[in-house]
């Protein structure tokens, strides 16, 4: 996941870039998988927080999957149907808590297949005592199993950003 938090006055400036440029997460995902494959038994998730430039901000966090229980990652729930299939669901309450408005209903977003990445981009607006802020959050999901391919294909892109001005 990578994110940006932009103050209202900057967001409203016509020259403000209100998105995150795509990046190739394939090498980062492949490296994390290969580096931790010995530790991985069964299904697990590997979460990597990224700086806006795409570089990792800390070591990957590995979390084993416990049967059919969903794994919660940011505003999403990932449910593992089989070793070759997982589904991603957007969670309304977490989306409201983390991103603010607009509200987005809980719904199925995508299916994951081995080594076929999905990139999801969201935005939101929230306010606190120090002012109003706009956030952009990007999540990359890849179902990793077996040996990593030589090259991971480009991600399927799902732009779930709202028109916030």
C-alpha positions as CSV (number, residue, x, y, z in Angstrom):
1,X,0.0,0.0,0.0
2,X,1.1,3.5,-0.6
3,X,-0.7,6.8,0.1
4,X,-0.7,10.5,-0.1
5,X,-2.4,13.0,2.2
6,X,-3.0,16.4,0.7
7,X,-4.3,19.6,2.4
8,X,-7.5,21.1,1.0
9,X,-5.9,24.3,-0.3
10,X,-3.3,22.2,-2.3
11,X,-5.9,19.8,-3.6
12,X,-8.0,22.6,-4.9
13,X,-5.1,24.1,-6.8
14,X,-5.6,23.3,-10.5
15,X,-2.0,22.2,-10.9
16,X,-2.4,19.6,-8.1
17,X,-1.9,16.0,-9.3
18,X,-4.7,14.1,-7.6
19,X,-3.6,10.5,-8.3
20,X,-0.6,8.2,-7.9
21,X,1.4,7.3,-11.0
22,X,1.4,3.6,-11.7
23,X,4.5,1.7,-10.7
24,X,5.8,-1.7,-11.5
25,X,5.4,-3.7,-8.2
26,X,6.5,-6.9,-9.9
27,X,10.1,-6.9,-8.8
28,X,9.2,-5.9,-5.2
29,X,6.5,-8.7,-5.0
30,X,8.8,-11.3,-6.6
31,X,11.7,-10.4,-4.3
32,X,9.5,-10.5,-1.1
33,X,8.1,-13.9,-2.2
34,X,11.5,-15.4,-3.0
35,X,13.1,-13.9,0.2
36,X,10.4,-15.3,2.5
37,X,9.4,-18.5,0.7
38,X,11.2,-20.7,3.3
39,X,9.1,-19.2,6.1
40,X,5.9,-19.6,4.3
41,X,3.9,-22.8,5.0
42,X,0.5,-22.9,3.4
43,X,-1.3,-19.7,2.4
44,X,-0.3,-16.4,3.8
45,X,-0.3,-12.7,3.0
46,X,2.8,-10.5,2.5
47,X,2.0,-6.8,3.1
48,X,4.5,-4.2,2.1
49,X,4.0,-0.5,2.8
50,X,5.6,1.7,0.1
51,X,6.8,5.2,0.0
52,X,5.1,7.4,-2.7
53,X,8.1,6.6,-5.0
54,X,7.4,2.9,-4.7
55,X,10.3,1.9,-2.5
56,X,9.5,-0.3,0.5
57,X,9.2,1.7,3.8
58,X,9.9,-1.3,6.0
59,X,10.3,-5.1,5.9
60,X,7.4,-7.1,4.6
61,X,4.8,-8.3,7.2
62,X,3.9,-12.0,6.7
63,X,0.5,-13.2,8.0
64,X,-0.6,-16.8,7.7
65,X,-4.1,-17.5,6.4
66,X,-6.3,-19.4,8.8
67,X,-8.7,-21.6,6.9
68,X,-11.6,-19.7,5.2
69,X,-11.3,-16.7,7.6
70,X,-10.8,-13.4,5.6
71,X,-7.6,-11.5,6.0
72,X,-8.1,-7.7,6.5
73,X,-5.8,-5.4,4.6
74,X,-6.6,-1.7,4.9
75,X,-10.1,-1.2,3.6
76,X,-10.3,-4.6,2.1
77,X,-11.1,-8.2,3.2
78,X,-9.3,-11.0,1.2
79,X,-11.0,-14.4,1.3
80,X,-9.1,-17.4,0.1
81,X,-11.4,-19.7,-1.8
82,X,-8.6,-22.1,-2.8
83,X,-4.8,-22.0,-3.2
84,X,-5.5,-20.7,-6.8
85,X,-8.4,-18.3,-6.1
86,X,-9.1,-15.4,-3.7
87,X,-11.6,-12.6,-3.7
88,X,-11.3,-9.0,-2.6
89,X,-14.1,-7.2,-0.9
90,X,-14.3,-3.5,-0.1
91,X,-15.4,-2.9,3.5
92,X,-17.8,0.1,3.9
93,X,-17.0,0.8,7.6
94,X,-13.2,0.7,7.2
95,X,-13.4,2.8,4.0
96,X,-15.3,5.5,5.9
97,X,-13.0,5.3,8.9
98,X,-9.7,5.5,6.9
99,X,-10.7,7.6,3.9
100,X,-13.7,9.6,5.1
101,X,-16.3,10.5,2.5
102,X,-17.7,9.5,0.1
103,X,-19.2,6.4,1.6
104,X,-18.6,3.3,-0.5
105,X,-20.9,0.2,0.1
106,X,-19.4,-3.1,1.0
107,X,-19.0,-5.1,-2.2
108,X,-16.9,-7.6,-4.1
109,X,-14.2,-5.8,-6.0
110,X,-12.0,-8.5,-7.8
111,X,-10.9,-12.1,-8.0
112,X,-7.2,-12.9,-7.6
113,X,-5.5,-15.6,-9.6
114,X,-1.9,-16.7,-9.2
115,X,0.6,-14.1,-10.3
116,X,-2.0,-11.8,-11.9
117,X,-1.8,-8.5,-9.9
118,X,-4.6,-6.1,-9.2
119,X,-4.0,-2.4,-8.5
120,X,-6.8,-0.5,-6.7
121,X,-6.8,3.3,-6.3
122,X,-9.2,5.0,-3.9
123,X,-9.5,8.6,-2.5
124,X,-11.5,10.3,0.2
125,X,-11.9,13.5,2.2
126,X,-11.8,13.9,5.9
127,X,-11.5,16.7,8.4
128,X,-10.0,17.2,11.9
129,X,-8.9,20.1,14.1
130,X,-6.0,20.9,11.9
131,X,-8.1,21.2,8.7
132,X,-9.6,19.3,5.8
133,X,-7.5,16.7,3.9
134,X,-7.8,14.6,0.8
135,X,-6.3,11.2,0.8
136,X,-5.2,8.9,-2.0
137,X,-4.6,5.2,-1.2
138,X,-3.3,2.5,-3.6
139,X,-3.3,-1.2,-2.9
140,X,-1.6,-3.9,-5.0
141,X,-2.8,-7.5,-4.6
142,X,-1.1,-10.5,-6.1
143,X,-1.9,-14.1,-5.3
144,X,1.5,-15.8,-5.0
145,X,1.9,-19.6,-5.1
146,X,4.6,-21.9,-6.2
147,X,7.6,-20.4,-8.0
148,X,7.6,-16.8,-9.0
149,X,7.5,-16.2,-12.8
150,X,10.5,-14.5,-14.4
151,X,8.4,-11.4,-14.9
152,X,5.0,-10.5,-13.3
153,X,2.6,-9.1,-15.8
154,X,1.3,-5.5,-15.4
155,X,-1.6,-5.1,-12.9
156,X,-5.2,-5.0,-13.8
157,X,-6.2,-1.4,-12.7
158,X,-9.4,-0.6,-10.8
159,X,-9.8,3.1,-10.3
160,X,-12.4,3.6,-7.5
161,X,-11.6,7.3,-7.0
162,X,-14.5,9.7,-6.5
163,X,-14.7,13.1,-8.2
164,X,-13.6,15.2,-5.2
165,X,-13.1,19.0,-5.8
